[in-house]
Amino acid sequence: MERTGEGCMSEYVFEDALARSIVSCGFPQLEIAVERVPGDPRPCSSVFFPGCSLINYGLPLVNAVYDTLSDAGCVDGVSLLCCGKILSYEPDGDAVRASFEEQLRASLRSSEVERIVAACPNCVQALRAALAADERTAGIQAVALPAVLADLGYRIDEGVARRLLAQETGVAASEVRASVHDSCPDRDTGEFADGVRALMPADLVVELAHIRKRSYCCGSLLRAVGKFDRADDAARRHGQEARAAGSSAFVVACMSCALQLETFAAPISAFHYLELLYDWRIDWSRADSYMKLRFLFDDALDAVEGASSSRAFASLGAPKAACAAGVGQRVETSPEVIS
């Protein structure tokens, strides 16, 4: 649910189905307040799981996608929790992540979840590994959002895509072309690769030599471990291949890939496919400031804070407020799906 406040901030309110909390998130400032919901967890057979990157970079898109899935009867809840992958980069990360994943599995069982619709390829990979580690959750599905949207019959409007791409690249709308970048976590299954291509207008797509299992890494993983020069080189190499093929932009399924390629694959621009589907452009030039919020359960939060984490985490498991500041563009209303 969206509430438009004074000034340039909109507020989005979500009831987290797994943490039993009401979360109010301001955008673009990313100020949050968390309130515990009393009582036992309610049954929730299918949950939308946007993941940290989408929450931070495109909170209005989280709200819009949730509305789309809810209206279609595909989900009956949402969770803003982290998938746990980023915890591996914290001090004592493996132990903290294992503890968090146990809490996550317990919450999924108590809420009787049968399916998770995840927006991020990293989340799908991490969730599947966590679910498979316990026979009591091994039967829960983790499915790719673009495939679900495509199965519902949604398609990116070609006119909208051409307009947005032309505005960003300076290429005439009639001449603009885009290449799909396939992210590393999706290489084994290709679910996000198939889903994004099903959503895209076929006349816009220029396929590169390195796609799907052979796709170049965008460099974001190298950046996460501090290898910045190698990360930037990876993005530039990918941009050079796309430019040589006559492409003006990348269309990607991973928010981290979108940020990395938009920032370092010049002169090739990058779009997350949801930007095209909902006709709403993220201000990627200021996106570094967005990555402030990652939501955990209480025990995991205490463990991370005790290890002097350099990242900002907030609890969804206690009635307390947290705040993190960010900057971005003004949002008057939630983006609407283009079909």
Secondary structure, DSSP 8 states (H G I E B T S, - for coil): -EEE-STT-EEEEEEETTTTEEEEEEETT-EEEEEE--SS----SEEEE--HHHHHH-HHHHHHHHHHHHHTTS-S-B--B--SGGGGGSTTHHHHHHHHHHHHHHHHHHTT--EEEES-HHHHHHHHHHHHTSTTTTT-EEEEHHHHHHHTT----HHHHHHHHHHHH-S-TTT--EEEE--GGGTTT-HHHHHHHHHS-GGGB---SS-GGG----SHHHHHTT-HHHHHHHHHHHHHHHHHTT--EEEES-HHHHHHHHHHSTTSEEEEHHHHHHT----GGGGGGGTT--EE-HHHHHHHHHTT-SS--EESSSS-EEE--------SS------
